[in-house]
């Protein structure tokens, strides 16, 4: 993308001034007292070493797994314990409680056999030139799997081979095109051939043609490395092929335009909001209407530190009592009570957008931008809120502000989201927004169209999920957002200050699509608020959008967020109670 400035745009002078002021004259970072528990498989870990990197501040967990220490925003806390993978967490402005779950370091000492050759050979070990391997289910840190991952560089493949499988025979001493397997000694699986993962597409049988000149590298996954990500389908090993256009892998993941052979098991439960089971709502339920507001004010003194209390009560007044005025009054109280808490304000802004209160959402996002001027998400959210309110010029100017602060428009994360939104705004609303800059797309396709675009955003950066997309043939694709399975993306989000992902679906004509989610927690006891914005016919003249907010507190249960096809409204299958 190239942005040529034909004139200097005046960009939200007030916001610019206070953002610059906050950076130039900000006080030294204050210390946060951080407490929490460290566990493994729900068992407390005693004597876990915890320290703030680059300082002499440290702590050790007690028999209950409890700890306490002080750290400042942007500092990194490391948790280490013998036999466990170390955990590193970046401290944020609101960090005061961190429950950390540690995982064992898997030592794969099994000799790996290669079937198909009379003279069975074991894989040698080489210096790891690639510390991470990209797979269809997230990145693998090779240091965590030791000898279970073998890398073959594309330049080392025999180009005289007719296909990728034949070329690998020379490197791995394999024989039999499309019928070889990789297995550890002493294990057995009904499947005897390796699984193929080519740029994020899964193939159980013969792989498609791959131009060997375009291969960047091949990763052979064995034993724990393969079954951890691919389940029992990977028990005979997985061969991961990444081409030099490896950026396509990320695009393919998010476009969901491939055939994933994992089958959906019809195991998702309907989404349910359990807020109405809380004690405070049970009390309000029993009262006559004329006493509701006064009783809520009395309860607010007890729950003044709980953002979810205000959001629950607001929903109760709106849905159960059908009193929108009272519902909005509660949200205004929340805005005042948590005016210095960006995570609470973000959940509030989500709610305003779901309710169609666009001006109120802009006001809250403006506050968040003041509190978090170094977060890229702050600029994108404010720009997006302006556009939803048809303030296209202000939205465009805020995107420019995002760029002027040195942020890029790349092919992943928040940069890709901003690029797609800037491109759509420029192509559809250039005249209305009075855009004077020239926006030159980085790709050849002029109009970024899709049947469905879904943007997920969450209010706390520590939240972890599994998103499952199920196509009409019940093929399932799972994208896991967690430190264990996608540490590189989580680190990128923390470094740049964003908490969002986008996905595209291009074929809505052949039947129902499902979007399911499994919530994995957020290292504290407060719920996470997930906002899903669904754009139907994205990039087209008949584009429509709808926003839904989900309160997440139920751990490790797969729930269905959406079900749609080409003939039904985007939210018709969403249950809110």
N, C-alpha and C positions, 0 to 999 in steps of 0.2 A: 504494500500500500504506500502511495506517495501522496502527501498532502502539501499542495502548493498554496502559499498565502498570498493572495492578490491584494489584501488590505489587512491592516491590524484591527482585529475585532476587540471591542471592549467587553471584557469577560467578568461579569459579576464582581464588580469592584469591592463590594463589602466583604464577600467571602474571601477574595484574594488578600485583602488587607489583614483580616484576622488570622488567616492561615500563615501568612508570612510573619506576622507578629508572634504567633505561637512558636514558630521555629527559631526566630532570631532572639527572642527574649524569654524563652521558656526556662523554668527553674530546673536545677539538677534533678534527675529522676529520683523519686521517693521509693522507699523500700516497701514491698508487700510482705506481710506475714503469710506464709503459705503452709497449710497443714493438709493432712490426708492419710491414706492407708496404702500400703503396698501388698499385693497378694499374688498368688499363683494358683489357678484353679480354685478360686474363692477361699484359699487357705492363707492366713497372714504370714508374711515372711519377716523373720527376726534378723537383725544385723545387716540389713540392706544399707550399703554405703550411698549416701546422697550428698552431692556437692554442687555448688554453683561454679561452673567452668570459669577459669581465669581469676578466681578469688580463693580466699581461705575459709569461706563460709561452707559449712558441711553439717550433716546430721546423720544419725543412724536410727533405723526403726527399732521399736521395742517389741516385746513378745506379741503384742496385738497388731503389729505391722504399722503402727502409727509413727508419724514423724512431724517435725515442724522446723522451718528455717525461713530466712528472709532473702528476698531477691528483688531486683528491679526489673522494670519492663525492658524487653529485648535480651535480657540475660538468659543463659541456657542452664537448666538443671539436668544433671545426669544421675541416673539410678543404676547401680551395678551390684551384682550378686553372683557368687560362684555358680556356674552351670546355667545361668540365665542370660538371655540377650540383653545388652545394655539398652536403656531407654533414655532418650534426650527430648526435653520439652522446652520450647521457647516461652518465656514468661510474657504475659500481656498485661495491659493496663488494669484489667479486671480480675487477674488470676489471684485467687486467695485459697483455693481448695483443689487438690489434685489427687484423685484416687488412681493409682497406677497398677495395671495388670502386667506382670512379667511373664515371658514365655521361655521355655527351655531352649538351650542351644542344642540342636540335633547334630550328633556326631555320626556321620555315615562312614563306618569303617569296613563295610562289606566290600569284598572284591566284586567288581562289576564284570559280568561276562557278556560277550557279544555272540549271539547265536548265528549259526549259518556258516561257520568256518570250523574245520576239524581242529585247527590249532587255535584254541580259544586264547584271546589276548586280553590283558587288562589295560585300562586306560592309564596313561601316564599323567603326571601333573605338570603344568606349566605356570609360569608367572602370570597372574591375572591381569591382563591388560584392560579388561572390561569389568569393573566391580559390580555392575548391575546388568541384568538381562531383562528386556521388555517382553512380557507375555500377554496373552489375551485377557488374563485375570490379574494384571498388576505386575509390578517390578519384583525381580528376585535379587536380593543382595547375596552375591556369591560367597561372601565371607560367612554367611549364616549357614551355608550348605556344603562348605568344604569341597570334598571330592565328588559331590553329586552333580556337578555341572561341568561339562566339557565344552570349550569354545573352539570353533574352527573359523578362522578369518576367511572372508570371501576370496581374497587374493590367493589363498592356499588351495582352493578347489581346482580340480582337474577340468579345465574348460573343454577338453576333448570329449567329455561325457555327453550322452544324449539328453540327460535330465539330472535333476538334483539328487535323486536317489542313487543313480549310478556313480555320480561324482563322490558321494559320501562313502561309497564302498571302498574307495581307495584310501580315504582317511580313517575309516573305522573298521576296516577289514570285515565288511558286511557283504553278504551275497544274497541275491534274489530280489529283484526289483519289487518294491511295494510289499514285501512279505517278511521283512526282518523285524526283530524285536530286541529291546534292550532290557535286561532284567538283572536284579541283584541275586546273588546266590541264595538258595534256600527259600525263595518265594514262588508263589504260583498264582496266576490269574487266568481266568477264562479267555482273556484277550491276549494274543501272542504277538501282535504287531504294534509297533510304536504309533503314537498319535502325532499328527502334524499340526503345527501352529505356524501358519504363514501370514505374516503381517497382520496378526490378530484374527485370522480366519481358521477355524478348526476343521480338520479333515481326518476321518477315521480310516480311510482306505488310501488308495494311491493319490498322491498330491497332484495338483494341476501343474502345468508347465511353468517353470520359473527360469527366466533368462539368467544364466550363471554369472554373466558379466555384471548384472545388477545386484548380486547378493552382497550385502555388507558383512554379515556374519551368520554362522549357524551355532546354536546352543543345543547340546544334547543333555536332557534332564533325566536323571535316573533316581530310582528309589524315592526317598522322602521329598526331594525337590519336585518330582513330577506329580506325586499323589497329593501333596499339600495343596497345590493349586487346581489340579484337574480331577481330583478324586480317583476312584478306581479305574476310570477310563485311561488314566495315565500310569497304571500299574506296570505296564511293559515299557515305559519310557515315553518321553515326548521329544520330538525334534522341532525346535523353534528356528524358523528361518526369517531373518529380517533383511529386507532389500535396502538399497541405498536411498530409496525414497521412503525411509522408515517413518518419516512424518506422516505418511499415509496410514500407518498403523493406528495412530491416535485418532485420525479422522475416521477410519473404518470403525473403530470402537464406538465413536459417538454417533456416526451416521446409522449404525445398526443395519447396514445394508448387506450383511453377509449371512451365510447359513451356519448357525451354531448347532452342533449335533447334540448338545445337552438338552434333554427333554424336560419340559415343565411337568411337575408332579401334582399339580392342582392342590398345592399345600399352603396357599396363602389364605389368611383369614380376612374378613372384612375389617376395614379400619374402624376403630371405635375410640371416641374421646371419653376417657374415664373421669373427666372433670366433675361430672354431675354426682359422682360418688364421694366427693370431698365433704368433710364435716361442716365447713362453713356454708356450702350450698344446701346441705340437708337442713341446716337451721333456717336459712332464708326460705326454703320451700314451704315451711310450715306456717309462715307469717302471712297476714293479709296484705294486700297491695299497698295500703297507705302507710304501713310500717316498714316496708322493704328498704327504702333509702337510708332512713335513720339507723336501722339495724346494720346495714352494710357499713356505714360510717363508724359504728361502734366496733365492728369486726376488724376494720382496717387498722385500728390501733394495735391489734394483736398480730396481724399479718402484714405489717407495714414494710417488711423486708422481702416480701414474696411477690415478684412480678406476676407469677401465674395466678395469684389470688385476684388481682385486678382483671386480668384477661378472662378468667373463669366467670367472675361475677358479671362482667360486661356481657359475655355470651349468654349467661343465664337470663339477664334482664331482656336481652334482645330476642332470644329464641323462645324461652319458656314464658316470659311475661309480655313479650311483644311490645316492649317499651324502648324504642330506639333512643329517645332523648335521655333517659336514665342510663342507658348503655354507654352512650358517648360521654356522659358526665363522669362515669367511672374511668374511662380511658383518659380523660383530661386530668383526673386526679393522679393516675399512674404517670403521666408525662411529667407532672410536677414532682412527684415523689422520687422518680428515678432520673432526674435531669442530668445526672453525672454518670450514669451507667449505660454505656453504649450497647451492651448486649440486651438489656431490658428495652431500651429505646428501639432497637432494631425489631424486636418482636412486636412492639407497638406499631411501628411503621408498616410491618407486614399486615397487621390486622386492619389498619386504616385502608390499605390498598385492597384487601379482600372485601371490605365494606363499600368500596367506591369513594371513600373520603380522600380524594386525591390531593387537595390543598393541605389538609392536615398531615398527610404522609410527607409532603415536601417539607413542611415545617420541622418534622421530626428528623428527616434525613439531613436537613441543614444543621441541626444540633449535633448529629453524629459526626458530620464532616468537621465541625469545630473540635469535637473531642478527639477525633482520630484523623488528623490532617495528613498523617503519613501513610494511611491505608489506601491502597488503590480502589478498594471496594467502595469507599466513601464517595469518590468522584463518580464512579459508574452508577451507583444507586441514586444519587441526586440527579444525574443526567437522565436516567431512566424514568424517575418520578416526574420530572418536567415533561417528558415526552408523553407519558400516560395522561397528563393533564392538558395535552395539546399545546404546550409551551415549547414548540419545536426549536425556536431560536435559542432559548435558555438552555435546552438540553444539548444542542450542538456546541454552544459555548462552553458548557461544563466538560464535554468530551475533549475539547481543545485544551482546557485547563489540565485535564488528565495527561495529555501529551506534553504540555509545556513543563510539567514537573519531571520530565525525563522518562516517563513510562513508554513502553513499546507496544506495537501491535504484532504479536507473534502468533504461532500456531498452537498455543496451548493455554489453558487456564483463563484468567481474567482478561489477558490480552486478546485471546480469540473471541471471547464474548463481546468485548468492547468493539473489536473490529467488525464483527457481524452486525452489531447494532448501529454503528456509525455508517456502515455500508447501506443498510436498509433505510436509515433515515435520509441519507444523501440521495438515494435513488428514488425514494417515494415522496419526500417532502422538501426537496431542494428549494423550490420557489417559495413555498409557504414559510419555510424557516429563514429565507433570505440569506442562504449560504453563499458566501463570496469565495470561499476556498475551493480549490479543485481537488477532488478526491479521486485518485486513480487506484482501482482495485488491484490487489497483488495477484489475483487469479484471473483467468480468462473469462470465467462465467460472469456475465454482467449482473444477473439477478439471482441472489441466493435464495432460491425457492425450496420448500419442502412441505410435505403434507402436514407435518407436525414438528414443532420445536418446543422442547420442554427445558426450562431453566429452573434448577433447584438452588435455593439459597438457604442458609441456616444461620442462626443468630449467635452461636458460640463456636469458635474455631476448633475446639476439642471434640466436637461431635463426630461420630463415626457411623457409617452405614454400609449396607449392601443394597444396591439398586438392581433389580431384575427386570429385564424387558423380555416379554414373551410374544412371539409372532403368531399369526393365524395357524401355523402348522405346529404350534406348541414347542418350537425351538426356543431355548432359553439362553440369554446372555446376561451375565452378572458382572457388574462393575463395583468393586469394593473400594470404598474410601476409608482407609484405616492406616495407621502407622505401620502395622505389621505387614500388610500386603501392598501398600502404595506409599511408602515412606517418602519417595522423591516428590510426589505431588503434594503431600501434606507439608513437607519442608518448603516447597515453593509458595504455598498458600500463606504459611507463617511469615516467610521472608517479605512477601509483597503485600500482605494484609488483605486477603480476600477469602471468602467462604462460599463458593458457588461452582456449579458445573452445568453444562448445557449438553443436550442430546437432540439428535434429529432422526425422524422416521420418514422415509420417502415412499413407502408403499402401503397405503391405507385402503386399497381397493379390494383386497382379497379376503378380508375377514377381521375378526377382533384382535386388537393388540392389548396387552396388559402391562401395567407398570406396578411392580411390587417393591416393597422395601423391608429390610430388616434393620432395626435400630440397635446399635452396639454400645451405646452409652456416650457420655461426655466427660468422664473423670470426676463428676460431682453428682449431687443428688437432685439438683434442679432439672426440670424438663428442658428439652431442646425444642425450639420452634422452627419448623421447616416450611418454607414458602415454595410452592410450585406454581410457576406461571406457564400455562399451556397456550401456545400460539398455533391455532389451526390455520392451514394454508399460509404458512409463513412466507413473507416476501411477495405475496400476490395481492391483487386489488381487493379480494374478498377476505383478507386476513382478519381473524377474530382472536381475541385473547380472553383468558379468564384466570384469576388468581385464587388459589386455595392455600390455607394455612393449616398445618397439622401440628398438634401438640404431641411430642414424643416422650414417653416415660416407660413404655412397656418394652423391656429388653428381650432381644434374641427371638422374637416372634415375627414371622414373615406376614406382612399385611398388604392388602391390595389397595393402592392409592387411586389408580385410574383403570378404566376399561373403556376403550373407544374403537369405533370404526368410522367409515366414511359417511355414515348416514345418521349418526346420533350426536347430540351435543357433547362437548368434551367432558363435562362433569356429571353426566347422567348416572354414572355408576359409582360416584363417590358417596360414601356413607359418612355422615358427620355425627352420628350418635350411636 
